[in-house]
Amino acid sequence: MKTLKEGIITHADSLGELFKFSAEHTCRSMLHSLEEFANMELVTFKELTAGFFLGFEHYLWASGCSRNTSACFFLALLFLENHVGRMTLHSLNE
């Protein structure tokens, strides 16, 4: 996975295959919001900084998202970031 967008799409597809449709919907909704916030063709996992998260959080609140929705999106982003980190460590150990 090179970009955050690719990671989110891959994860959402895998959730759909596991019949976890609510979680899949959350990932796709998060991607839609991220695409409105930033050019997702260019954002990589390395660019997920505190400033990026803070800007995205302010964007969500300004667009009318509830704090629960933004918290759900951030938990999904945290999971993806940790998942990609584990995959990277695993590939380095091989």
Phi and psi restraints in degrees (value plus and minus 20) as a CYANA .aco file:
   2 LYS   PHI    -118.2   -78.2
   2 LYS   PSI     -61.4   -21.4
   3 THR   PHI    -134.0   -94.0
   3 THR   PSI     141.9   181.9
   4 LEU   PHI     -82.2   -42.2
   4 LEU   PSI     -57.9   -17.9
   5 LYS   PHI     -80.4   -40.4
   5 LYS   PSI     -65.5   -25.5
   6 GLU   PHI     -81.0   -41.0
   6 GLU   PSI     -59.8   -19.8
   7 GLY   PHI     -84.2   -44.2
   7 GLY   PSI     -62.2   -22.2
   8 ILE   PHI     -87.3   -47.3
   8 ILE   PSI     -63.5   -23.5
   9 ILE   PHI     -83.8   -43.8
   9 ILE   PSI     -64.3   -24.3
  10 THR   PHI     -81.1   -41.1
  10 THR   PSI     -64.2   -24.2
  11 HIS   PHI     -85.9   -45.9
  11 HIS   PSI     -62.7   -22.7
  12 ALA   PHI     -82.3   -42.3
  12 ALA   PSI     -62.3   -22.3
  13 ASP   PHI     -81.7   -41.7
  13 ASP   PSI     -61.1   -21.1
  14 SER   PHI     -87.1   -47.1
  14 SER   PSI     -54.7   -14.7
  15 LEU   PHI     -86.7   -46.7
  15 LEU   PSI     -59.4   -19.4
  16 GLY   PHI     -82.8   -42.8
  16 GLY   PSI     -58.3   -18.3
  17 GLU   PHI     -85.7   -45.7
  17 GLU   PSI     -46.8    -6.8
  18 LEU   PHI    -110.8   -70.8
  18 LEU   PSI     -12.4    27.6
  19 PHE   PHI      43.6    83.6
  19 PHE   PSI       7.9    47.9
  20 LYS   PHI    -119.0   -79.0
  20 LYS   PSI      50.9    90.9
  21 PHE   PHI     -89.9   -49.9
  21 PHE   PSI     -51.6   -11.6
  22 SER   PHI     -86.3   -46.3
  22 SER   PSI     -64.6   -24.6
  23 ALA   PHI     -86.7   -46.7
  23 ALA   PSI     -57.1   -17.1
  24 GLU   PHI     -82.0   -42.0
  24 GLU   PSI     -64.4   -24.4
  25 HIS   PHI     -81.6   -41.6
  25 HIS   PSI     -60.5   -20.5
  26 THR   PHI     -80.5   -40.5
  26 THR   PSI     -64.6   -24.6
  27 CYS   PHI     -82.2   -42.2
  27 CYS   PSI     -64.1   -24.1
  28 ARG   PHI     -89.8   -49.8
  28 ARG   PSI     -55.0   -15.0
  29 SER   PHI     -86.4   -46.4
  29 SER   PSI     -61.0   -21.0
  30 MET   PHI     -82.3   -42.3
  30 MET   PSI     -62.7   -22.7
  31 LEU   PHI     -81.7   -41.7
  31 LEU   PSI     -62.1   -22.1
  32 HIS   PHI     -80.5   -40.5
  32 HIS   PSI     -65.2   -25.2
  33 SER   PHI     -85.2   -45.2
  33 SER   PSI     -60.7   -20.7
  34 LEU   PHI     -84.2   -44.2
  34 LEU   PSI     -56.9   -16.9
  35 GLU   PHI     -86.4   -46.4
  35 GLU   PSI     -52.7   -12.7
  36 GLU   PHI     -93.9   -53.9
  36 GLU   PSI     -48.1    -8.1
  37 PHE   PHI    -102.8   -62.8
  37 PHE   PSI     -60.9   -20.9
  38 ALA   PHI    -164.5  -124.5
  38 ALA   PSI     144.9   184.9
  39 ASN   PHI     -97.1   -57.1
  39 ASN   PSI      77.1   117.1
  40 MET   PHI     -91.6   -51.6
  40 MET   PSI     -31.2     8.8
  41 GLU   PHI     -90.3   -50.3
  41 GLU   PSI     -38.7     1.3
  42 LEU   PHI    -129.7   -89.7
  42 LEU   PSI     -38.1     1.9
  43 VAL   PHI     -98.4   -58.4
  43 VAL   PSI     104.2   144.2
  44 THR   PHI    -127.1   -87.1
  44 THR   PSI     150.5   190.5
  45 PHE   PHI     -84.7   -44.7
  45 PHE   PSI     -48.3    -8.3
  46 LYS   PHI     -87.5   -47.5
  46 LYS   PSI     -42.2    -2.2
  47 GLU   PHI    -108.4   -68.4
  47 GLU   PSI     -15.1    24.9
  48 LEU   PHI    -101.0   -61.0
  48 LEU   PSI      67.7   107.7
  49 THR   PHI    -127.5   -87.5
  49 THR   PSI     152.4   192.4
  50 ALA   PHI     -79.3   -39.3
  50 ALA   PSI     -58.6   -18.6
  51 GLY   PHI     -84.0   -44.0
  51 GLY   PSI     -60.1   -20.1
  52 PHE   PHI     -82.7   -42.7
  52 PHE   PSI     -67.2   -27.2
  53 PHE   PHI     -82.5   -42.5
  53 PHE   PSI     -62.2   -22.2
  54 LEU   PHI     -84.5   -44.5
  54 LEU   PSI     -63.8   -23.8
  55 GLY   PHI     -82.3   -42.3
  55 GLY   PSI     -61.5   -21.5
  56 PHE   PHI     -85.7   -45.7
  56 PHE   PSI     -60.4   -20.4
  57 GLU   PHI     -81.5   -41.5
  57 GLU   PSI     -65.9   -25.9
  58 HIS   PHI     -84.2   -44.2
  58 HIS   PSI     -57.8   -17.8
  59 TYR   PHI     -82.1   -42.1
  59 TYR   PSI     -65.3   -25.3
  60 LEU   PHI     -80.5   -40.5
  60 LEU   PSI     -66.0   -26.0
  61 TRP   PHI     -84.9   -44.9
  61 TRP   PSI     -59.9   -19.9
  62 ALA   PHI     -87.5   -47.5
  62 ALA   PSI     -47.9    -7.9
  63 SER   PHI    -107.6   -67.6
  63 SER   PSI     -18.5    21.5
  64 GLY   PHI      78.1   118.1
  64 GLY   PSI     -13.2    26.8
  65 CYS   PHI     -91.2   -51.2
  65 CYS   PSI     124.7   164.7
  66 SER   PHI     -96.3   -56.3
  66 SER   PSI     144.5   184.5
  67 ARG   PHI     -85.6   -45.6
  67 ARG   PSI     -51.3   -11.3
  68 ASN   PHI     -86.0   -46.0
  68 ASN   PSI     -60.9   -20.9
  69 THR   PHI     -84.2   -44.2
  69 THR   PSI     -66.1   -26.1
  70 SER   PHI     -84.3   -44.3
  70 SER   PSI     -58.3   -18.3
  71 ALA   PHI     -83.1   -43.1
  71 ALA   PSI     -60.3   -20.3
  72 CYS   PHI     -83.3   -43.3
  72 CYS   PSI     -63.4   -23.4
  73 PHE   PHI     -81.9   -41.9
  73 PHE   PSI     -61.8   -21.8
  74 PHE   PHI     -90.0   -50.0
  74 PHE   PSI     -54.1   -14.1
  75 LEU   PHI     -84.8   -44.8
  75 LEU   PSI     -60.1   -20.1
  76 ALA   PHI     -85.3   -45.3
  76 ALA   PSI     -61.6   -21.6
  77 LEU   PHI     -83.7   -43.7
  77 LEU   PSI     -60.4   -20.4
  78 LEU   PHI     -82.7   -42.7
  78 LEU   PSI     -63.8   -23.8
  79 PHE   PHI     -79.6   -39.6
  79 PHE   PSI     -66.8   -26.8
  80 LEU   PHI     -82.0   -42.0
  80 LEU   PSI     -62.6   -22.6
  81 GLU   PHI     -83.2   -43.2
  81 GLU   PSI     -63.4   -23.4
  82 ASN   PHI     -86.1   -46.1
  82 ASN   PSI     -59.4   -19.4
  83 HIS   PHI     -83.0   -43.0
  83 HIS   PSI     -65.6   -25.6
  84 VAL   PHI     -85.7   -45.7
  84 VAL   PSI     -58.5   -18.5
  85 GLY   PHI     -81.0   -41.0
  85 GLY   PSI     -62.7   -22.7
  86 ARG   PHI     -84.4   -44.4
  86 ARG   PSI     -60.4   -20.4
  87 MET   PHI     -84.7   -44.7
  87 MET   PSI     -59.7   -19.7
  88 THR   PHI     -85.8   -45.8
  88 THR   PSI     -65.0   -25.0
  89 LEU   PHI     -81.9   -41.9
  89 LEU   PSI     -60.7   -20.7
  90 HIS   PHI     -82.6   -42.6
  90 HIS   PSI     -63.0   -23.0
  91 SER   PHI     -88.5   -48.5
  91 SER   PSI     -49.6    -9.6
  92 LEU   PHI     -93.8   -53.8
  92 LEU   PSI     -48.7    -8.7
  93 ASN   PHI    -101.1   -61.1
  93 ASN   PSI     -32.5     7.5
